[in-house]
Amino acid sequence: MKKFVLALGLTCAVTPLWAASSTDLRTTAEKSGFKVTGRYDETIALCEAFETHYPGKVDCASFGTTPEGRPQMRMVISPAGYLTPDAARAHKQTVLLIQGGIHAGEIDGKDAGFQVFRQMLDGELGADVLKNVVVVFVPVFNVDGHENFRAWNRPNQRGPEEMGFRTTAQRLNLNRDYLKADAPEMRAMLGLVRTWDPAAEMDLHVTDGAKFQHDISITAEPVNSGDADQQVLGRAVRDSVIAELSAAGNKPVDFYPSFDDSEDPDSGFTDSVSPPRFSNGYFVLRNRIGILVETHSWRTYPERVASTRTSIIGLVKAAARDGAKWQARMAAADARAADMGGTRVPVTYKTSDIARPIDFLGYAFTRTRSPISGDLMTRYDETKPQVWTVPLRDKVSPEGFVQAPKSGYVVLAAWAPYVRPVLDAHGVTYSVRKAAEASAPVESFRAESATFAKNSFEGRQRLSLTGDWKNERMNIPAGSLFVPVNQPLARVVINLFEPMAPDALVGWGVFNNAFESKEYMEAYVAEEEAEKMLARDPGLKKAFEAKLASDPAFAKSPSARLDFFYRRHAAYDRNYNLYPVLRTDVKTK
C-alpha cells in the first residue's frame, strides 16, 4: 500500500479511519443512503482500493500537496490499461478530466464519481461505455477545504449532514484562480492538465439560489466564446449531457439559473460567458471543452448525487461515441490558434437586452415586506408547482477586441520573476533573452488612468487601466521574457497580458508597483518650476490657460494644477504608469 505525508508532517498508512474490503468499494455516502459523506481519509483509501481491485485498469497517485500537507489524489481509469499520458496519446484515447470538490461543501461529485466509475469498471453500464476513453478523476480538488468539516457550511443546501468549506486553508476560492494560478492546489491541477491535456473537463458543483423544480444546469464553453468551429462542438457535447439527463427523468437547463434580481423570479435570467478565472471559462482558452455542472442545492443529497452521476455518464458516452472527431477538431483549433498573431481577438463578451419568454418550472411564491430586514422577502411553497413565464436573455456576442501582436509579448526582466511561474503553470511557451537590445521597436502601454479597487478580492487589489498601445522605441534588458502569440495556447497568452482582458495579470494586481507614484516634487518647488516653465514656453502657457477655462474641476484643484507642470518637467518619472509588458511584431532573441 502506498503511503502519503499528511498534515503536520506525519507519515501513516491511509486506512486507519476507513477501509474498503476487496469486494465492497461503496462510499460512506452509499452505505448511509446518502445522508452523510466520508472524510478525506476515505478518498485516499478508496483510490488505493480501486487500484488494487482493478489491476491494470486504475492508477491512483498524488499529483500535489496542499498547504496543510495533504495529498491531492487523482485516479486514472482505463479498462484498456492506458494509464499514462504517453500511452493514452499513442492509442488515440480521448482523455476526460472529471473534477469534484473545488468548492468542498459542494461534494456531490466525489460520491457520484466513485459510484459511477465502479459501475463502469464492473460492466454494469455496458461493456463499451469507456471504449477509447481515459478518465482522470479528481474526487476532491480543494482538500484542505474538505477537511474544514461541519454542519451548516452550506446553509442553502439539503444534505449531506456535514460537509467541507468553500475555500482552501489559505481562504482562496479555487474557482477564481484558473488563470492567475495563485494557489498551490491550482498549480498542481494545472500540472495535471499540462500532462494529460484533457479534451474535456467537467467541474462538479452545487448552486445556491432560489427554490424551483429544475434540478441541474449544464453550461459549457466553447459555446459563445473561443474558436468558432469549436463552438459547434461545445454545443453538441453540452446537449449530449443534457439529453442523457432528460432521458433519466431530470429537469436540466442549459444556462446558469440565477435570477437577475436574486429575490425576484419575475426578473428572469441572463446568460453570459464566464471569464477564465472560472473552470469553464479557462479550458476554452486551451481550445478544449469546459463543462460546468450545477446541481440544485434544494434537491436532496441522494437526488443531487444521482443527477451528477448521470451527467458524468452523458459526457463519457459522448466521448466514447465521438472522441475521435473531437480530437481532430481540437488539433485543427490548436493549429488556428498558433496562427493568431496580428488578428483581431475578442476578450470580453456582452449579452443583448433582448429577451425571449421561456417556461420555467417553479413554485408558487409570495413577496412580502420582512419585519426583520425591512426589505421584500420571497417565500416559496414547494407543495404548489407552477410554470413561470420569465424572460431569458441569451444572445451573447463579443464586445471588447484586441489586435494581437504579430509576434508576441516582452515581459521586462525586473518583472519576469512574477510572471514566469504563471507561464510555467499553464505550459505556455516562452524564451529568456540572452542579450540586451537598445532602442527596440515595440508597442508600449502607458496608462492614462490607473484605478485601484477599494477592497481586496481573493487576497489581491484589483487594478483598472485606461489607455492604449502606442509605437515606441525602448531598451529591452537581458533576462526579459519573450512570449510568442503563435502557439496553441495563444488565447491563454493574450488573456494573461492584454490589459482589457478580464483576468489579465495586470488586472489582478501583479504589476501594481508600476502604477504607484514613487517620486514627487514638493509644492513650493513645483510652484517655482512652473513659473520658469511658463516664462520660457508661450505654448505651455496657452495650454494651461485653456485647461483652466475648459475644466472647472481642474481649475479648483491645486494639486491637479501643479501636476500639470510636474508631468511636463524633466524631473517627472517616465516609467510611472508604464505597463512593464511590451508588444512586438518582431521575434526577439
N, C-alpha and C positions, 0 to 999 in steps of 0.2 A: 504494500500500500504506500502511495506517495505521502510525504509529509509536507506541511506548509508552515511558514512562520506566521503566527497570528499576532494579535495586538500584544503590546508590552514585551515583544521580543521572545515570547515563549514558543518553543517548538513542541508540537504534540501531534499524535495521530488524529485523524479527522473524524473519529467515530465515537467520542465519549458521550455525547448527548443524544445522538440519533444514529441508527444503523439500519441499512437495508439488508434484508435477508437475500439469499441467492434467487429467491422466487418472487419476492414482494418489493417492487420498485415504486409503490404508491407513495405519494407525498402525505404529510400530516394533514394537509387540506382534504385530500380524497378520503382519508380514513375518518375524518371528523365530519364528513358530509359538507365540507367547505364552510365550516363555522370558524375555523382558525387556520392560520398559515404558519409554517415552520420557521425557525430561526436560521441563521446563515450556516451553522454547522451542518444542518440538513442538506443545504445546497451543495456544500463541498462533498459530503458523503454520498449523496445521490449521483453526483457527477462521476465519482470514482466507481460507484456500484454499476452504473451504466456501462462504463468501460470494461469492467470485469464480466458483466453478464452478456455483453455483445462484443466479444473479442474480434478485432479486425474491422469492426463497423463503427466504433465510437472511440474517440480520443478525448481525454479530459486533461486539461492543463490550466495553469495560471498564466494570465497574459499581463499582469500588472500587480502593483501593491498599493493599497490605499494609504492616506496619511496616518491612519491609526494602525497600520501594519497588517491589514487583512488581505488575503489573495483575491484578486479578481479572476473568477473562473469562467472558462468557456468550454463548451462541449461541441466537438465536431462530429457530425453524423453523416455517414456514407455507407449504405448497405454494400456497395461495390468495393469498399475499402480504400477509397481515395481520400486519405486523411491528412494530406499535406497540400499546401498551395501548389507546389510543382506538379504533384500527381493530378490534382483537380484540373489544372490548366492543360496538362499533357493529354488528358482524356476528355477535354472539352465539356467538363461539368459546369452546370450553372450554379453559382455559389449564392446562397441567401444568408443574410445576417439577420437573425431574429433577436431582438433586444428587449429584455424586461427590466423593470425596476429602475429606470433612470430617475423617476420620482418614486422613492421606495415605499411610500404609502399606497401607491397605485400598483399593487403587486400581482394583479391578475395574470400577467404574462409568465411569471415564474411557475406558478402552479399549472397553468394551461400548457405551457411548453413541456414540462416533464411528463405530463399525462399524454399529450398527443404524440410526442416523439417515441414514447414507449409503445403506444398503439401502432404507430407506423412501423417500427422495427419488428414488432410481433406479427405484422401482416394483417392486423385487424382492419386496416383501411384500404386493403388491396395490395397486391404484390408489386405493382409498378408505381405506387404513389411517389416514391423517391427516385424514380428512374432518371439517371443523368443529372441528379441534383445532390449537391453537398450543402448541408445546413451548418452554419456556425451559430450556436445558441448561447447567448449570454443571459443566464437566468436573472441575475441581479447586477446591473451596471453600478448603481450607487450603493456600494456595500456598507460603508460606514453609516449612511443614512438608514439602511435596512435595520441595522442593529440599534439605532435610536428608536427603540421599540416600545410602544404603549398604545392603550386605547385613546381615542379622540385625536390622534394625529391627523385624521381626515374627518372632521365633523360633518361634512356634507356627503358622507359615503356610507352605504349599508354593507357592513362587513368588509373584511373579517373582524373578529373581536378585537384584535390588536394588530398593529402594522408599523412599518417603518416611517421615516420622515422624508419630507420633500427634498431637502438639500443635503449636501455632503457634510462631513465633520467640519470642514472649513467654511460651511454655510454658503457654498457655491451651488447654484442651480445648473446642473449639467446640461439641461436643455435650453440654456442660453449661451453655451460655451463652445459650440462646434467650430466656429471659425476662429475666434480669438484663442481658444485652446489654453486657458489658464490652469485648469485643474489637472493634477497628475492622473486622475482617473480618465480624463478626456484624452490626454496624450497617449495613455495606454490603449484606449479604444481606437484612436486614430492609427496606432501601430498595427492593430488587428485589421483595420480597414486597408491600410497600405499593403499588408502581407497577403490578404485574401482577395482584395478587390471584388467585393460582392456586387453582383448585378442588381440586386435589390436589397434594401434594408427595410425592416418592419419594426417600428417603435411602438411598444405596447403601453398604453396609458389608460387612465380613467378621468372623465370630465369632472368639473364642478358644474354649478349652474342650476337651472330651473328643473321642475318636475314635468315630464311628458312621457308619452308612450314609447317613442323611438328608443332603442336600447343600445345603439352603437353608431358611430360615424367613421367613415373611411375617407380620408383625404390623401392626396398624393401630389408629388411633383416628379418629373415634368408633366404638367397639365396645362398651366398657364404661363410657365416660365421655362427657360432653358432652350436647348436645341429644338427647332421646330419639328423635325421628324420624330424626335424622342417624345414630344408631347402626345403624339398619336399613340405611341407605345405606353406611355404613362397612363393615359385614359383607359386603354384596353386592360392593363393589369389591375388598375383600381376597380374597373367594372367587373372583372372576373371574381375578385374578392367579394364584392357586393352581391353578385349573383349567387355565390356559394352561401352567403348569409341568408339571402332571401329564400333560397330553396330549403334552408334549415328552419325556416319559420321566424327568423329575426326580422327586425324592422329598421334596416340601416338607412342612413342618409349620406350623401356624398359632399357635405360641407360641414364645417365645424358649427354645431348648433348652440351658439352663444348669441343671445338677443342683443340687438344694437343698444337698447336700454335694458340692462340686466334684470330689472324688476318689472318690465312691461312686455309681455308676449306679443302684443299688437305691434311692437316696433319692428319685428321680423329679424332677418338675418342678412349679413353681408359677407360674401366670400372674398378671399384675398390670397396673395402669395406670401408665404412665410419667409422672412429673411433668413440668411444662413446661420444665424445663431441657433436655430432650431434644426432638428434632425431632418425633417422632410424638406427644409429649405437648403440644407447643406449638400445632400447627395446629388441633387440636380446640378450643382457646380462641378461635380465629378463625372457628369454625363451618365449617371446611374439613377435608379428609381428609389425614392424615399416615400414610404407609406406610413402614415400616422393613424393608428387605431386608438379610438377613444370610446371605451365602453361607458355606459351611462351610470353615474355614481349612485343614482337612486334605485337601480336594479339590485337585486340581492347578489351576494358573492357567488353562489352557485351559478346564477344566470350569467354573470359577467365572465366568469371563467369559461363557461360553455361557449359564449359568443366569441371570446378571444381565441379559443381552440379552433372554432370554425373559420375564423379569419386566417389563422396560420395554415389550415388545410387548403383554403382557397388560393393562397399565394403559392404553396408547394405544388398544388395541382397545375396551376398556370405555368410555373417554371418547368415542370416535367413535360408538359404538352408543347410549350413554345420556346423553351430556353435557348435552343439553337438560333432561332430567329432573333431573340433578344441580343444574344452575343454579337451577331452580325451587325445589328443596328447600332449597338454601343461602340463597336470598333469603328464604324463609319462616323459616329458622332465624335469620337476621340480624334479622328483624322481632321474633321472640320474644325474642331477646337484648336488643333495645332496649327491652323492657318488663319487665326483670328486677328493677327497683327494688322493694324490700320483700319479695322472695320468698326462699325457703329454697334455698340453693345448695350442692351438695357440693363440697368442695375436696380431700378425701383419700378413699382407697378401701382396702378390705381384701379379702383372699382367704380364703374359708372353708377350714377344716382338712379338710373333707370331700373325699376324693379318689375318683377313679374310675380303674380299671385301664385302661391302654392298651397296645397292642402297639407297640413302638418298635424300629426296625431298628438293631441294634448289632453288636458283635463279641464273640467270646469274650474274657474278661478274667480276670486274677488280681489278688488283693490280698495283698501280702506285705510284711513288715516290711523297711524300707530300712536297709541298713547305713550309708548316708550321712546321711539326715535322722533316722533313728530312728522315723519315722512309717510308717503304712501307705501303700504305693505301688501305684497301679493301672497294670497293663501290659495293653495291648490287642493282640490278634492279628488283624490285618486280613486274614489268609488264611482266617479262620473266621467268616463271617457268622452272626449269631444274631438271633432275635427275642426281645427282652426284654419282659417284662410288668412295667411300672413304674407307680407312682401319678402321676396328674396332678391337681393342684388348680387348677381353672379357674373356680370360682364366685366372681366378683368383684362386689362391691356397694359403694355409697357408705358411708363411715364417718363422716367429720367434715363437719358442715354449718355454714354461716354464714347469718345472716339479713342479706341485703344491705340497705344503707340505701335509703330510698325515693328519695333524691335523688342523693347522691354522697359523695365524699371531699374533704376540705380538707387540703392539704399546707401547713403553716405556712411563711411567707415565707422564714425563715432556711434552711430545708431544701429550698426549691424548686430551687436550682441543682443539687442532687444528683439530683433526680427528673425535671426537665424533659427532659434528653437521652434518658432511657429512654422517656418517653411519646412523644417525637418519633420515636424509632426505630421504635416499634410502630405509630405512626399513631393513637394514642389522642387523642380529642377532649378538650380542656380549655380553661379560660379563666383569666386572671390578674385577681385582684381589684384594682380601681382605688382603692377606699377601705377604710379600716379599719372594723371593726364591733365595738362593745363589747358584752360580755355576750351573745354569741350562743348560742342553744340548740343544743347539739351532743352527740354521744357521744364520750367520750374513753376511751382505754385506758391505764390506769396499771398497769404490770406488778407483779404480786405477787412474781414472781421473774424474774430475767434471768440466764441461764447461758451464758457464753461457751465456745465449743469450745476444747479444749486445743491443737489443731493447726489450722493454716490449711488451707483447701481452695479450690483454684482461686484462690489469692492472697488469699483473704478469710477473716476469722474469723467463722464462723457463730455465730448467737445464737438461743437458745431462750427463749421467753417463756411465762409463765403469767399469766392474768388474764382480764378480760372488759371489754366495752364498758359504760359507765355514763353516764347522763344528767348533763350538767354545763353550766354557762354559762361561756364563755371568750371572751377578746378575740382577734379574728382580725385580724392586721395586713394592711395594704395590701401587695400583692405576693404574697399567698398564692395557691395554685392551687386552683381548683375543678374536680374531675374527675367528671363525671356518670356514674352507673351506666347510665342508659338510653341506650345506644349499641350498635351492633352488636358492638363489642369489649368488651362488659360482662364476659365471663369473664376477659379479659386484665386489666381493671381490678381485679376482685375478687381475682385471684390475685397481683397486684402488691402490694395493700395490706392484705389480711387477714392478721394475724399467724399464724393457724393454717395458712395455705396453705403448701405445702412449699417453694415458691420465691419467697415474698414478699420484697420488697426488705429488709425489716427482718431477715428470717432470714439474708440474705446479708451482713449487717453494714453496710448503707448508713447506718443511724442509730445505730451503736454508741455514739457520744458521748452520746446521750441517756440511756444506761443505765450510764454511768460516774459514780460519785460525784465531784463536783468541789469540794465543801466539806465540812468536818467540824468537830467540837467536840473539843478536847483532853480527854483522860480526866479530868484533875483538874477542869476546868471542868464537864464533864458530871456528875461526882460532886456538885459544889456545886449545880448547877442541879436535879439530880434530888431532892436533899434539900428544896429550896424547893418543887418541884412536889408532892412527897408531902405536905408540910406543909399546903399550901393546897387540896388536892384529895383528899378521902377516897375518892372513886370510883376515882381512879387508883391509890391505894394498894391498894385491894381487887383491882383488875385485875392489878397487878404480883404480888401475893402468890398469886393464883390461877394465874398463869403459872408461877411458881416451883414450885408444887405439882404442876402437871399436865405440865410439860415438863422432864424431867431434863437434856436437852442444853442447854436454855436456862439452867437453874439453874447449870450448870457452866461457862458461858461468860461471862467478864467483859465481853467486847466486845458480845455479844448483849444482855446486861442493860443496859449503858449505851445501846445503840442503841434499846432500848425507849423510853427517855426522850427521846433526841435526836429521834426521829421525831415525837414529840408536842410538841416545843418550837417556839417561834416562829422559831428560827434554822434550822430544817430547810429544805432546798432543795425547794420544792414542785414544781419541774419535773424532779426526779430520777425516772427511770423512767416519765416521761410520753412515750408514743409520739407523735411530732410530726405524726401524721396523724389527723385527726378525721373523724367520720362525721356527716352531716347529712340530715335529712328535708326540708330546705327548700332550694330552689335559691338559691344565692348570686349576688351580682352582681359 
